[in-house]
Amino acid sequence: MVSVTICMGSSCFSRGNNRNLDAVRAWLTAQGRSAEVELKGCRCGNACGVGPNIWINGTCHSGVTPEAVPELLEKAFAQE
């Protein structure tokens, strides 16, 4: 199972994690993988200056854009 944690703190949320959450959900639905992911949010990952931040299987990805989400998820599933 792939673990995805999206920082929903005010800095990351306003920098784009609101759109990244939509991108993650859309990709999972389109790929039929929603049941294979533990999708969580957190209030602050203490890396505000480099956000928006998303952790996939414990690895922090900073400066994530909605366009980068599919590639990040594809790599995570390829490693499973």
PDB file of N, CA, C and O in Angstrom:
ATOM      1  N   MET A   1       0.845  -1.178   0.000  1.00  0.00           N
ATOM      2  CA  MET A   1       0.000   0.000   0.000  1.00  0.00           C
ATOM      3  C   MET A   1       0.887   1.237   0.000  1.00  0.00           C
ATOM      4  O   MET A   1       1.884   1.299   0.721  1.00  0.00           O
ATOM      5  N   VAL A   2       0.523   2.206  -0.803  1.00  0.00           N
ATOM      6  CA  VAL A   2       1.252   3.464  -0.890  1.00  0.00           C
ATOM      7  C   VAL A   2       0.659   4.436   0.120  1.00  0.00           C
ATOM      8  O   VAL A   2      -0.561   4.556   0.238  1.00  0.00           O
ATOM      9  N   SER A   3       1.528   5.128   0.846  1.00  0.00           N
ATOM     10  CA  SER A   3       1.107   6.133   1.821  1.00  0.00           C
ATOM     11  C   SER A   3       1.361   7.526   1.251  1.00  0.00           C
ATOM     12  O   SER A   3       2.476   7.840   0.834  1.00  0.00           O
ATOM     13  N   VAL A   4       0.319   8.357   1.235  1.00  0.00           N
ATOM     14  CA  VAL A   4       0.438   9.731   0.752  1.00  0.00           C
ATOM     15  C   VAL A   4      -0.080  10.659   1.847  1.00  0.00           C
ATOM     16  O   VAL A   4      -1.229  10.548   2.276  1.00  0.00           O
ATOM     17  N   THR A   5       0.774  11.571   2.292  1.00  0.00           N
ATOM     18  CA  THR A   5       0.386  12.559   3.292  1.00  0.00           C
ATOM     19  C   THR A   5       0.574  13.941   2.686  1.00  0.00           C
ATOM     20  O   THR A   5       1.662  14.290   2.227  1.00  0.00           O
ATOM     21  N   ILE A   6      -0.485  14.711   2.691  1.00  0.00           N
ATOM     22  CA  ILE A   6      -0.462  16.049   2.116  1.00  0.00           C
ATOM     23  C   ILE A   6      -0.533  17.068   3.242  1.00  0.00           C
ATOM     24  O   ILE A   6      -1.441  17.031   4.072  1.00  0.00           O
ATOM     25  N   CYS A   7       0.430  17.973   3.261  1.00  0.00           N
ATOM     26  CA  CYS A   7       0.426  19.027   4.275  1.00  0.00           C
ATOM     27  C   CYS A   7      -0.706  19.996   3.965  1.00  0.00           C
ATOM     28  O   CYS A   7      -0.781  20.555   2.870  1.00  0.00           O
ATOM     29  N   MET A   8      -1.572  20.185   4.930  1.00  0.00           N
ATOM     30  CA  MET A   8      -2.710  21.086   4.770  1.00  0.00           C
ATOM     31  C   MET A   8      -2.566  22.309   5.672  1.00  0.00           C
ATOM     32  O   MET A   8      -3.537  23.022   5.930  1.00  0.00           O
ATOM     33  N   GLY A   9      -1.336  22.543   6.152  1.00  0.00           N
ATOM     34  CA  GLY A   9      -1.072  23.761   6.908  1.00  0.00           C
ATOM     35  C   GLY A   9      -1.308  24.974   6.020  1.00  0.00           C
ATOM     36  O   GLY A   9      -1.306  24.853   4.794  1.00  0.00           O
ATOM     37  N   SER A  10      -1.509  26.127   6.617  1.00  0.00           N
ATOM     38  CA  SER A  10      -1.908  27.307   5.851  1.00  0.00           C
ATOM     39  C   SER A  10      -0.914  27.674   4.756  1.00  0.00           C
ATOM     40  O   SER A  10      -1.327  28.093   3.674  1.00  0.00           O
ATOM     41  N   SER A  11       0.372  27.532   5.003  1.00  0.00           N
ATOM     42  CA  SER A  11       1.370  27.881   3.994  1.00  0.00           C
ATOM     43  C   SER A  11       1.309  26.938   2.798  1.00  0.00           C
ATOM     44  O   SER A  11       1.216  27.393   1.658  1.00  0.00           O
ATOM     45  N   CYS A  12       1.361  25.640   3.040  1.00  0.00           N
ATOM     46  CA  CYS A  12       1.321  24.665   1.943  1.00  0.00           C
ATOM     47  C   CYS A  12      -0.021  24.691   1.223  1.00  0.00           C
ATOM     48  O   CYS A  12      -0.077  24.566  -0.001  1.00  0.00           O
ATOM     49  N   PHE A  13      -1.099  24.855   1.983  1.00  0.00           N
ATOM     50  CA  PHE A  13      -2.424  24.884   1.373  1.00  0.00           C
ATOM     51  C   PHE A  13      -2.536  26.065   0.405  1.00  0.00           C
ATOM     52  O   PHE A  13      -3.007  25.910  -0.722  1.00  0.00           O
ATOM     53  N   SER A  14      -2.099  27.246   0.854  1.00  0.00           N
ATOM     54  CA  SER A  14      -2.214  28.427  -0.001  1.00  0.00           C
ATOM     55  C   SER A  14      -1.215  28.411  -1.150  1.00  0.00           C
ATOM     56  O   SER A  14      -1.433  29.076  -2.163  1.00  0.00           O
ATOM     57  N   ARG A  15      -0.125  27.667  -1.012  1.00  0.00           N
ATOM     58  CA  ARG A  15       0.865  27.554  -2.082  1.00  0.00           C
ATOM     59  C   ARG A  15       0.505  26.503  -3.125  1.00  0.00           C
ATOM     60  O   ARG A  15       1.181  26.391  -4.148  1.00  0.00           O
ATOM     61  N   GLY A  16      -0.550  25.734  -2.880  1.00  0.00           N
ATOM     62  CA  GLY A  16      -0.977  24.814  -3.918  1.00  0.00           C
ATOM     63  C   GLY A  16      -1.414  23.436  -3.498  1.00  0.00           C
ATOM     64  O   GLY A  16      -1.879  22.672  -4.344  1.00  0.00           O
ATOM     65  N   ASN A  17      -1.289  23.077  -2.236  1.00  0.00           N
ATOM     66  CA  ASN A  17      -1.714  21.729  -1.866  1.00  0.00           C
ATOM     67  C   ASN A  17      -3.222  21.549  -1.944  1.00  0.00           C
ATOM     68  O   ASN A  17      -3.701  20.416  -1.979  1.00  0.00           O
ATOM     69  N   ASN A  18      -3.977  22.637  -1.973  1.00  0.00           N
ATOM     70  CA  ASN A  18      -5.406  22.496  -2.228  1.00  0.00           C
ATOM     71  C   ASN A  18      -5.623  21.916  -3.628  1.00  0.00           C
ATOM     72  O   ASN A  18      -6.490  21.062  -3.812  1.00  0.00           O
ATOM     73  N   ARG A  19      -4.853  22.366  -4.604  1.00  0.00           N
ATOM     74  CA  ARG A  19      -4.944  21.825  -5.968  1.00  0.00           C
ATOM     75  C   ARG A  19      -4.255  20.466  -6.071  1.00  0.00           C
ATOM     76  O   ARG A  19      -4.698  19.607  -6.833  1.00  0.00           O
ATOM     77  N   ASN A  20      -3.185  20.263  -5.319  1.00  0.00           N
ATOM     78  CA  ASN A  20      -2.489  18.971  -5.342  1.00  0.00           C
ATOM     79  C   ASN A  20      -3.374  17.856  -4.795  1.00  0.00           C
ATOM     80  O   ASN A  20      -3.335  16.734  -5.298  1.00  0.00           O
ATOM     81  N   LEU A  21      -4.163  18.149  -3.780  1.00  0.00           N
ATOM     82  CA  LEU A  21      -5.089  17.147  -3.246  1.00  0.00           C
ATOM     83  C   LEU A  21      -6.067  16.716  -4.334  1.00  0.00           C
ATOM     84  O   LEU A  21      -6.328  15.525  -4.499  1.00  0.00           O
ATOM     85  N   ASP A  22      -6.605  17.674  -5.073  1.00  0.00           N
ATOM     86  CA  ASP A  22      -7.504  17.342  -6.176  1.00  0.00           C
ATOM     87  C   ASP A  22      -6.800  16.500  -7.228  1.00  0.00           C
ATOM     88  O   ASP A  22      -7.387  15.567  -7.776  1.00  0.00           O
ATOM     89  N   ALA A  23      -5.536  16.828  -7.512  1.00  0.00           N
ATOM     90  CA  ALA A  23      -4.764  16.085  -8.518  1.00  0.00           C
ATOM     91  C   ALA A  23      -4.504  14.653  -8.063  1.00  0.00           C
ATOM     92  O   ALA A  23      -4.582  13.724  -8.866  1.00  0.00           O
ATOM     93  N   VAL A  24      -4.193  14.468  -6.779  1.00  0.00           N
ATOM     94  CA  VAL A  24      -3.972  13.118  -6.244  1.00  0.00           C
ATOM     95  C   VAL A  24      -5.254  12.303  -6.359  1.00  0.00           C
ATOM     96  O   VAL A  24      -5.233  11.174  -6.849  1.00  0.00           O
ATOM     97  N   ARG A  25      -6.349  12.862  -5.916  1.00  0.00           N
ATOM     98  CA  ARG A  25      -7.633  12.141  -5.969  1.00  0.00           C
ATOM     99  C   ARG A  25      -8.016  11.801  -7.415  1.00  0.00           C
ATOM    100  O   ARG A  25      -8.469  10.691  -7.698  1.00  0.00           O
ATOM    101  N   ALA A  26      -7.834  12.752  -8.316  1.00  0.00           N
ATOM    102  CA  ALA A  26      -8.191  12.516  -9.716  1.00  0.00           C
ATOM    103  C   ALA A  26      -7.340  11.402 -10.319  1.00  0.00           C
ATOM    104  O   ALA A  26      -7.864  10.547 -11.034  1.00  0.00           O
ATOM    105  N   TRP A  27      -6.038  11.399 -10.042  1.00  0.00           N
ATOM    106  CA  TRP A  27      -5.151  10.369 -10.591  1.00  0.00           C
ATOM    107  C   TRP A  27      -5.524   9.000 -10.036  1.00  0.00           C
ATOM    108  O   TRP A  27      -5.603   8.024 -10.783  1.00  0.00           O
ATOM    109  N   LEU A  28      -5.752   8.927  -8.730  1.00  0.00           N
ATOM    110  CA  LEU A  28      -6.101   7.648  -8.108  1.00  0.00           C
ATOM    111  C   LEU A  28      -7.393   7.092  -8.685  1.00  0.00           C
ATOM    112  O   LEU A  28      -7.495   5.895  -8.950  1.00  0.00           O
ATOM    113  N   THR A  29      -8.370   7.951  -8.878  1.00  0.00           N
ATOM    114  CA  THR A  29      -9.644   7.528  -9.451  1.00  0.00           C
ATOM    115  C   THR A  29      -9.460   7.065 -10.892  1.00  0.00           C
ATOM    116  O   THR A  29      -9.954   6.004 -11.273  1.00  0.00           O
ATOM    117  N   ALA A  30      -8.757   7.851 -11.683  1.00  0.00           N
ATOM    118  CA  ALA A  30      -8.552   7.518 -13.099  1.00  0.00           C
ATOM    119  C   ALA A  30      -7.790   6.211 -13.272  1.00  0.00           C
ATOM    120  O   ALA A  30      -8.029   5.470 -14.225  1.00  0.00           O
ATOM    121  N   GLN A  31      -6.870   5.928 -12.349  1.00  0.00           N
ATOM    122  CA  GLN A  31      -6.056   4.722 -12.438  1.00  0.00           C
ATOM    123  C   GLN A  31      -6.683   3.537 -11.702  1.00  0.00           C
ATOM    124  O   GLN A  31      -6.158   2.425 -11.757  1.00  0.00           O
ATOM    125  N   GLY A  32      -7.791   3.769 -11.023  1.00  0.00           N
ATOM    126  CA  GLY A  32      -8.440   2.701 -10.267  1.00  0.00           C
ATOM    127  C   GLY A  32      -7.619   2.223  -9.084  1.00  0.00           C
ATOM    128  O   GLY A  32      -7.656   1.041  -8.742  1.00  0.00           O
ATOM    129  N   ARG A  33      -6.883   3.120  -8.457  1.00  0.00           N
ATOM    130  CA  ARG A  33      -5.973   2.736  -7.375  1.00  0.00           C
ATOM    131  C   ARG A  33      -6.348   3.325  -6.020  1.00  0.00           C
ATOM    132  O   ARG A  33      -5.557   3.256  -5.079  1.00  0.00           O
ATOM    133  N   SER A  34      -7.514   3.889  -5.911  1.00  0.00           N
ATOM    134  CA  SER A  34      -7.909   4.538  -4.656  1.00  0.00           C
ATOM    135  C   SER A  34      -7.822   3.606  -3.455  1.00  0.00           C
ATOM    136  O   SER A  34      -7.452   4.036  -2.363  1.00  0.00           O
ATOM    137  N   ALA A  35      -8.155   2.343  -3.645  1.00  0.00           N
ATOM    138  CA  ALA A  35      -8.138   1.387  -2.539  1.00  0.00           C
ATOM    139  C   ALA A  35      -6.722   0.968  -2.148  1.00  0.00           C
ATOM    140  O   ALA A  35      -6.526   0.338  -1.108  1.00  0.00           O
ATOM    141  N   GLU A  36      -5.741   1.314  -2.972  1.00  0.00           N
ATOM    142  CA  GLU A  36      -4.357   0.909  -2.724  1.00  0.00           C
ATOM    143  C   GLU A  36      -3.536   1.999  -2.049  1.00  0.00           C
ATOM    144  O   GLU A  36      -2.318   1.876  -1.922  1.00  0.00           O
ATOM    145  N   VAL A  37      -4.207   3.072  -1.612  1.00  0.00           N
ATOM    146  CA  VAL A  37      -3.493   4.224  -1.045  1.00  0.00           C
ATOM    147  C   VAL A  37      -4.079   4.600   0.299  1.00  0.00           C
ATOM    148  O   VAL A  37      -5.295   4.621   0.490  1.00  0.00           O
ATOM    149  N   GLU A  38      -3.186   4.896   1.221  1.00  0.00           N
ATOM    150  CA  GLU A  38      -3.585   5.506   2.477  1.00  0.00           C
ATOM    151  C   GLU A  38      -3.334   7.000   2.299  1.00  0.00           C
ATOM    152  O   GLU A  38      -2.187   7.446   2.331  1.00  0.00           O
ATOM    153  N   LEU A  39      -4.392   7.767   2.112  1.00  0.00           N
ATOM    154  CA  LEU A  39      -4.308   9.200   1.871  1.00  0.00           C
ATOM    155  C   LEU A  39      -4.653   9.936   3.155  1.00  0.00           C
ATOM    156  O   LEU A  39      -5.741   9.778   3.708  1.00  0.00           O
ATOM    157  N   LYS A  40      -3.694  10.751   3.623  1.00  0.00           N
ATOM    158  CA  LYS A  40      -3.860  11.479   4.876  1.00  0.00           C
ATOM    159  C   LYS A  40      -3.473  12.940   4.667  1.00  0.00           C
ATOM    160  O   LYS A  40      -2.810  13.302   3.695  1.00  0.00           O
ATOM    161  N   GLY A  41      -3.906  13.748   5.598  1.00  0.00           N
ATOM    162  CA  GLY A  41      -3.473  15.138   5.648  1.00  0.00           C
ATOM    163  C   GLY A  41      -2.773  15.383   6.966  1.00  0.00           C
ATOM    164  O   GLY A  41      -2.975  14.650   7.934  1.00  0.00           O
ATOM    165  N   CYS A  42      -1.955  16.411   7.001  1.00  0.00           N
ATOM    166  CA  CYS A  42      -1.335  16.823   8.255  1.00  0.00           C
ATOM    167  C   CYS A  42      -1.429  18.341   8.343  1.00  0.00           C
ATOM    168  O   CYS A  42      -1.603  19.018   7.330  1.00  0.00           O
ATOM    169  N   ARG A  43      -1.316  18.856   9.522  1.00  0.00           N
ATOM    170  CA  ARG A  43      -1.445  20.301   9.715  1.00  0.00           C
ATOM    171  C   ARG A  43      -0.187  21.046   9.313  1.00  0.00           C
ATOM    172  O   ARG A  43      -0.276  22.109   8.700  1.00  0.00           O
ATOM    173  N   CYS A  44       0.959  20.527   9.635  1.00  0.00           N
ATOM    174  CA  CYS A  44       2.210  21.191   9.275  1.00  0.00           C
ATOM    175  C   CYS A  44       3.325  20.163   9.317  1.00  0.00           C
ATOM    176  O   CYS A  44       3.470  19.422  10.289  1.00  0.00           O
ATOM    177  N   GLY A  45       4.106  20.129   8.255  1.00  0.00           N
ATOM    178  CA  GLY A  45       5.228  19.200   8.195  1.00  0.00           C
ATOM    179  C   GLY A  45       6.552  19.857   8.538  1.00  0.00           C
ATOM    180  O   GLY A  45       7.611  19.256   8.353  1.00  0.00           O
ATOM    181  N   ASN A  46       6.503  21.100   9.041  1.00  0.00           N
ATOM    182  CA  ASN A  46       7.689  21.848   9.459  1.00  0.00           C
ATOM    183  C   ASN A  46       8.692  22.074   8.337  1.00  0.00           C
ATOM    184  O   ASN A  46       9.900  22.121   8.572  1.00  0.00           O
ATOM    185  N   ALA A  47       8.191  22.214   7.129  1.00  0.00           N
ATOM    186  CA  ALA A  47       9.045  22.550   5.980  1.00  0.00           C
ATOM    187  C   ALA A  47       8.341  23.624   5.143  1.00  0.00           C
ATOM    188  O   ALA A  47       8.339  23.572   3.913  1.00  0.00           O
ATOM    189  N   CYS A  48       7.755  24.581   5.828  1.00  0.00           N
ATOM    190  CA  CYS A  48       6.900  25.589   5.189  1.00  0.00           C
ATOM    191  C   CYS A  48       7.616  26.365   4.087  1.00  0.00           C
ATOM    192  O   CYS A  48       7.012  26.680   3.062  1.00  0.00           O
ATOM    193  N   GLY A  49       8.867  26.668   4.283  1.00  0.00           N
ATOM    194  CA  GLY A  49       9.603  27.490   3.332  1.00  0.00           C
ATOM    195  C   GLY A  49       9.820  26.862   1.973  1.00  0.00           C
ATOM    196  O   GLY A  49      10.115  27.565   1.006  1.00  0.00           O
ATOM    197  N   VAL A  50       9.676  25.541   1.881  1.00  0.00           N
ATOM    198  CA  VAL A  50       9.909  24.858   0.598  1.00  0.00           C
ATOM    199  C   VAL A  50       8.633  24.203   0.067  1.00  0.00           C
ATOM    200  O   VAL A  50       8.688  23.415  -0.877  1.00  0.00           O
ATOM    201  N   GLY A  51       7.506  24.520   0.659  1.00  0.00           N
ATOM    202  CA  GLY A  51       6.240  23.895   0.272  1.00  0.00           C
ATOM    203  C   GLY A  51       5.727  24.371  -1.062  1.00  0.00           C
ATOM    204  O   GLY A  51       6.276  25.293  -1.665  1.00  0.00           O
ATOM    205  N   PRO A  52       4.680  23.740  -1.512  1.00  0.00           N
ATOM    206  CA  PRO A  52       3.846  22.759  -0.833  1.00  0.00           C
ATOM    207  C   PRO A  52       4.517  21.380  -0.775  1.00  0.00           C
ATOM    208  O   PRO A  52       5.186  20.949  -1.714  1.00  0.00           O
ATOM    209  N   ASN A  53       4.314  20.719   0.345  1.00  0.00           N
ATOM    210  CA  ASN A  53       4.976  19.447   0.615  1.00  0.00           C
ATOM    211  C   ASN A  53       3.995  18.285   0.626  1.00  0.00           C
ATOM    212  O   ASN A  53       2.882  18.378   1.145  1.00  0.00           O
ATOM    213  N   ILE A  54       4.451  17.186   0.031  1.00  0.00           N
ATOM    214  CA  ILE A  54       3.703  15.928   0.034  1.00  0.00           C
ATOM    215  C   ILE A  54       4.692  14.822   0.378  1.00  0.00           C
ATOM    216  O   ILE A  54       5.784  14.756  -0.186  1.00  0.00           O
ATOM    217  N   TRP A  55       4.300  13.955   1.305  1.00  0.00           N
ATOM    218  CA  TRP A  55       5.124  12.797   1.657  1.00  0.00           C
ATOM    219  C   TRP A  55       4.525  11.574   0.991  1.00  0.00           C
ATOM    220  O   TRP A  55       3.335  11.294   1.133  1.00  0.00           O
ATOM    221  N   ILE A  56       5.354  10.856   0.272  1.00  0.00           N
ATOM    222  CA  ILE A  56       4.926   9.605  -0.349  1.00  0.00           C
ATOM    223  C   ILE A  56       5.831   8.512   0.186  1.00  0.00           C
ATOM    224  O   ILE A  56       7.044   8.527  -0.022  1.00  0.00           O
ATOM    225  N   ASN A  57       5.221   7.564   0.879  1.00  0.00           N
ATOM    226  CA  ASN A  57       5.966   6.481   1.535  1.00  0.00           C
ATOM    227  C   ASN A  57       7.092   7.031   2.395  1.00  0.00           C
ATOM    228  O   ASN A  57       8.192   6.479   2.421  1.00  0.00           O
ATOM    229  N   GLY A  58       6.810   8.128   3.103  1.00  0.00           N
ATOM    230  CA  GLY A  58       7.758   8.696   4.047  1.00  0.00           C
ATOM    231  C   GLY A  58       8.778   9.650   3.468  1.00  0.00           C
ATOM    232  O   GLY A  58       9.524  10.273   4.223  1.00  0.00           O
ATOM    233  N   THR A  59       8.835   9.785   2.164  1.00  0.00           N
ATOM    234  CA  THR A  59       9.786  10.701   1.520  1.00  0.00           C
ATOM    235  C   THR A  59       9.094  12.017   1.224  1.00  0.00           C
ATOM    236  O   THR A  59       8.035  12.044   0.597  1.00  0.00           O
ATOM    237  N   CYS A  60       9.695  13.110   1.677  1.00  0.00           N
ATOM    238  CA  CYS A  60       9.119  14.428   1.467  1.00  0.00           C
ATOM    239  C   CYS A  60       9.459  14.936   0.068  1.00  0.00           C
ATOM    240  O   CYS A  60      10.616  14.917  -0.353  1.00  0.00           O
ATOM    241  N   HIS A  61       8.435  15.386  -0.633  1.00  0.00           N
ATOM    242  CA  HIS A  61       8.594  16.031  -1.934  1.00  0.00           C
ATOM    243  C   HIS A  61       8.147  17.473  -1.751  1.00  0.00           C
ATOM    244  O   HIS A  61       7.014  17.727  -1.344  1.00  0.00           O
ATOM    245  N   SER A  62       9.034  18.419  -2.051  1.00  0.00           N
ATOM    246  CA  SER A  62       8.765  19.834  -1.824  1.00  0.00           C
ATOM    247  C   SER A  62       8.526  20.557  -3.138  1.00  0.00           C
ATOM    248  O   SER A  62       8.982  20.127  -4.197  1.00  0.00           O
ATOM    249  N   GLY A  63       7.807  21.655  -3.050  1.00  0.00           N
ATOM    250  CA  GLY A  63       7.526  22.451  -4.233  1.00  0.00           C
ATOM    251  C   GLY A  63       6.677  21.717  -5.255  1.00  0.00           C
ATOM    252  O   GLY A  63       6.802  21.947  -6.458  1.00  0.00           O
ATOM    253  N   VAL A  64       5.822  20.844  -4.779  1.00  0.00           N
ATOM    254  CA  VAL A  64       5.018  19.994  -5.668  1.00  0.00           C
ATOM    255  C   VAL A  64       3.936  20.824  -6.363  1.00  0.00           C
ATOM    256  O   VAL A  64       3.270  21.658  -5.749  1.00  0.00           O
ATOM    257  N   THR A  65       3.789  20.567  -7.653  1.00  0.00           N
ATOM    258  CA  THR A  65       2.729  21.183  -8.445  1.00  0.00           C
ATOM    259  C   THR A  65       1.746  20.105  -8.866  1.00  0.00           C
ATOM    260  O   THR A  65       2.095  18.924  -8.858  1.00  0.00           O
ATOM    261  N   PRO A  66       0.525  20.479  -9.236  1.00  0.00           N
ATOM    262  CA  PRO A  66      -0.430  19.481  -9.708  1.00  0.00           C
ATOM    263  C   PRO A  66       0.094  18.698 -10.918  1.00  0.00           C
ATOM    264  O   PRO A  66      -0.232  17.523 -11.086  1.00  0.00           O
ATOM    265  N   GLU A  67       0.891  19.338 -11.741  1.00  0.00           N
ATOM    266  CA  GLU A  67       1.453  18.668 -12.916  1.00  0.00           C
ATOM    267  C   GLU A  67       2.462  17.590 -12.537  1.00  0.00           C
ATOM    268  O   GLU A  67       2.668  16.643 -13.296  1.00  0.00           O
ATOM    269  N   ALA A  68       3.093  17.723 -11.368  1.00  0.00           N
ATOM    270  CA  ALA A  68       4.096  16.749 -10.913  1.00  0.00           C
ATOM    271  C   ALA A  68       3.470  15.544 -10.217  1.00  0.00           C
ATOM    272  O   ALA A  68       4.113  14.502 -10.094  1.00  0.00           O
ATOM    273  N   VAL A  69       2.242  15.671  -9.768  1.00  0.00           N
ATOM    274  CA  VAL A  69       1.592  14.610  -8.990  1.00  0.00           C
ATOM    275  C   VAL A  69       1.557  13.268  -9.719  1.00  0.00           C
ATOM    276  O   VAL A  69       1.941  12.265  -9.118  1.00  0.00           O
ATOM    277  N   PRO A  70       1.117  13.190 -10.985  1.00  0.00           N
ATOM    278  CA  PRO A  70       1.062  11.883 -11.639  1.00  0.00           C
ATOM    279  C   PRO A  70       2.411  11.154 -11.671  1.00  0.00           C
ATOM    280  O   PRO A  70       2.469   9.950 -11.419  1.00  0.00           O
ATOM    281  N   GLU A  71       3.472  11.862 -11.973  1.00  0.00           N
ATOM    282  CA  GLU A  71       4.788  11.220 -12.025  1.00  0.00           C
ATOM    283  C   GLU A  71       5.215  10.709 -10.652  1.00  0.00           C
ATOM    284  O   GLU A  71       5.764   9.613 -10.540  1.00  0.00           O
ATOM    285  N   LEU A  72       4.966  11.496  -9.610  1.00  0.00           N
ATOM    286  CA  LEU A  72       5.316  11.065  -8.250  1.00  0.00           C
ATOM    287  C   LEU A  72       4.562   9.796  -7.869  1.00  0.00           C
ATOM    288  O   LEU A  72       5.137   8.869  -7.298  1.00  0.00           O
ATOM    289  N   LEU A  73       3.274   9.763  -8.190  1.00  0.00           N
ATOM    290  CA  LEU A  73       2.475   8.585  -7.862  1.00  0.00           C
ATOM    291  C   LEU A  73       2.863   7.376  -8.705  1.00  0.00           C
ATOM    292  O   LEU A  73       2.918   6.257  -8.194  1.00  0.00           O
ATOM    293  N   GLU A  74       3.126   7.586  -9.960  1.00  0.00           N
ATOM    294  CA  GLU A  74       3.558   6.478 -10.836  1.00  0.00           C
ATOM    295  C   GLU A  74       4.850   5.848 -10.299  1.00  0.00           C
ATOM    296  O   GLU A  74       4.976   4.624 -10.264  1.00  0.00           O
ATOM    297  N   LYS A  75       5.793   6.672  -9.887  1.00  0.00           N
ATOM    298  CA  LYS A  75       7.052   6.152  -9.326  1.00  0.00           C
ATOM    299  C   LYS A  75       6.795   5.373  -8.038  1.00  0.00           C
ATOM    300  O   LYS A  75       7.401   4.325  -7.818  1.00  0.00           O
ATOM    301  N   ALA A  76       5.913   5.873  -7.196  1.00  0.00           N
ATOM    302  CA  ALA A  76       5.612   5.191  -5.936  1.00  0.00           C
ATOM    303  C   ALA A  76       5.001   3.814  -6.196  1.00  0.00           C
ATOM    304  O   ALA A  76       5.357   2.844  -5.527  1.00  0.00           O
ATOM    305  N   PHE A  77       4.098   3.724  -7.147  1.00  0.00           N
ATOM    306  CA  PHE A  77       3.470   2.442  -7.441  1.00  0.00           C
ATOM    307  C   PHE A  77       4.444   1.505  -8.152  1.00  0.00           C
ATOM    308  O   PHE A  77       4.349   0.288  -7.996  1.00  0.00           O
ATOM    309  N   ALA A  78       5.357   2.041  -8.911  1.00  0.00           N
ATOM    310  CA  ALA A  78       6.352   1.196  -9.582  1.00  0.00           C
ATOM    311  C   ALA A  78       7.292   0.553  -8.570  1.00  0.00           C
ATOM    312  O   ALA A  78       7.831  -0.523  -8.830  1.00  0.00           O
ATOM    313  N   GLN A  79       7.496   1.185  -7.435  1.00  0.00           N
ATOM    314  CA  GLN A  79       8.402   0.667  -6.405  1.00  0.00           C
ATOM    315  C   GLN A  79       7.713  -0.339  -5.492  1.00  0.00           C
ATOM    316  O   GLN A  79       8.378  -1.015  -4.707  1.00  0.00           O
ATOM    317  N   GLU A  80       6.408  -0.445  -5.581  1.00  0.00           N
ATOM    318  CA  GLU A  80       5.657  -1.366  -4.705  1.00  0.00           C
ATOM    319  C   GLU A  80       5.886  -2.797  -5.117  1.00  0.00           C
ATOM    320  O   GLU A  80       5.340  -3.712  -4.501  1.00  0.00           O
TER     321      GLU A  80
END
